[in-house]
Amino acid sequence: MKKQARFVLLIPLLGALASAQSKSNSKPQTPSAVNPEQRITGFTAANSAKQIEIETKFKAVPSPEQAQKWHRRLTAEPHPSGSERNNLLAREIADTWKMQGMEDVVIHEYDVLQSTPREVSLEMISPKSYRAQLREEAYAVDPDTKNPRVKSAYTSMSASGEVTAPIVYAFSGNPEDYELLRKNGIDVRGKVVLVRYSNPYSYRGFKALTAQRLGAAAIIIYSDPQEDGYQRGKVFPDGPWGPESHIQRGAITYDFIVPGDPLTPGWASVPGAKQIPIAEAESMPKIMAMPLSWHDAKPLLENMGGPIAPKKWQGGLPIKYRMGGNATVHVKIDMDNSVKPNYVVEARVRGAELPDEWVVLGNHRDAWEFGGVDPSSGTASMLEVTRALGELGKQGIRPRRTIVVCSWDGEEVGLTGSTEWGEQFGDELKKKMVAYVNVDSSTSGPDFEVTAVASLSPMLVELSKSLNDPSGKTLYEAWKATALGKRREKSKQAAISDADLVDTQIGSGSDHTVFLNHLGRPTVGLTFDGPYGVYHSMYDDHFWVSHFGDPGFKYHTLMAQYWGVLGLRLANADVLPFDFESYARSLRKFVMEVEAKKGAAAHVEFKPLLAAVDRFEVEGRQLNVAADRALKASDVVPGKLQNANAGIMQVESNWLNPDGIPGRPWFKHALYAARYTYAHLELPGLTEAVEKADWTTARQQARILQDAVEKNNLLLRQVRAELQKQK
Ligand SMILES: [Zn+2]
């Protein structure tokens, strides 16, 4: 590829950043001591000791200085999906991985629908004229905010058009909000609706679909200071919260129906792939949409008149919020929605013994502007993971299974890069992928947060005990303290157990989606969270991260250590550390939550399903015992454990329902999908049928679940028999 030439030129840029001195000089991680009796879950005693050695060497490499350097380079320029800058970073990452000693470095191209603004304008016509500025203020202390390549306000995948119409305020833009407007005699058909980004998070795509369904002409989504501005605390550049002119960009793709490129729903958009007409694309919005800062929303809210909005709809601005009907606005949006290349960079460390078993680590590269937190904090941590893997390689240390790393593109637009890659290699991934570990934003603060399938919860907690948090505690202690603190905010008496630390209710909204919901592979999501009010704005940059998100880049480093060691434990385990007793407990909670819903117990027989889950718990427990015994056996030969591991890898696939969930066939996982708001949705087929009081479908879905659990009960018995051969 012609770019190669420039390719060579670029080596010095990102790659050169990896200077020799960058050994981790933050407080060294104490070697994770495990007494000889105590083993790492999934390892024999001998291999636990070896693993500890490897982990100690690995953890010594990631450094705050180096993480900061990667971050500075990655966030130097706006790099949205489809931009030349983002493509340059793809080549630089590929280049750096080669320099670090990663193998099979390849850049995959996908031709996908991209959406960029040609013109976006908003002006109030009456009762007063006001032209929205649609740009974010620059601040002298942060030179990046003066970068001329920062775009003004736009919403990706918005329809194009022009309208002059009354504007109404619809609070968060959920169906019930429009119902309240209707009760106040306000019909939004043909009008412009102004809604606000919401807390708790609700995907803007669902706001757009709801307005579209109700016949609104356009939707404007603004950031109210109650959610992410001065009502939360100090604003940028003095604090982490969003300043007056900050704009939350984002896409409104209906990827909760089918993720990925809208023109190739369910198949990979490799060059030359069949594409459907844009008008037929289910995930393509048909409504004009744009974001707004509260700086520009305030004049509209002040002048829209109409009935006073209810208390809950009152926001943080010093005005009386009203429902509207008195102001008229002119909206003009011209979008270039056209097919452009996206690039997914892939590299690996081939497994020494089990090259066809893959542990995949991924992070998206594309940002709306500088991507300080989202996603380049994750990319910086990932480059420290690969640097450390490279260092191990130089010491002749190679994992047993293959570790694959991926830099995704197009995540912000529609989870595109990961979805296309997942669809392209789906059959292989179903057989070979042990687990997928996603880090979108690695750090916006100190609070460790983990989402995962429940079978991985115990090993994730175990791992956190072997790492030190910058606070001086172990990561485990810091994690538990934070989680307890958050629970106590809700109820003073709250307690927390290790089983509660990992959140097993997994929504969508990031690159794990295709692997869990479509391919049925176990997934983990990792992040360090904190006060963060500049999401998807130009203020999400290096200055913000260096001053508020992670001063000193210690959590970037800790993320690289946790993420890397997790990959190494999954890659080197003798028996894959999945705990199905833990999975059964989560599953029981999911079933009981549905059973408690209105009319459910009266119309659906839950006993057989719960009985199957009880047996799953017993089988899971007995399997843990068998694995423990097998790993203690003096003559255990890891190679002989492969049949058992193959069975363990099959469990997650058995949750797949080939027909998919009713109405959304792309979502094949019977336990996990996501609501249109991206919120978590467990037992999706059953839950949605119960919520619709569609009892026939609900009973069918309950049966599908019961069959899947019983299939896994049989499988766990077979795996246990395999392990018992070790005695
Ligand atoms: Zn992201």
Residues whose N, C-alpha, C, O or C-beta is under 5 A from the ligand:
A	BS01	ZN	D374 P375 D440
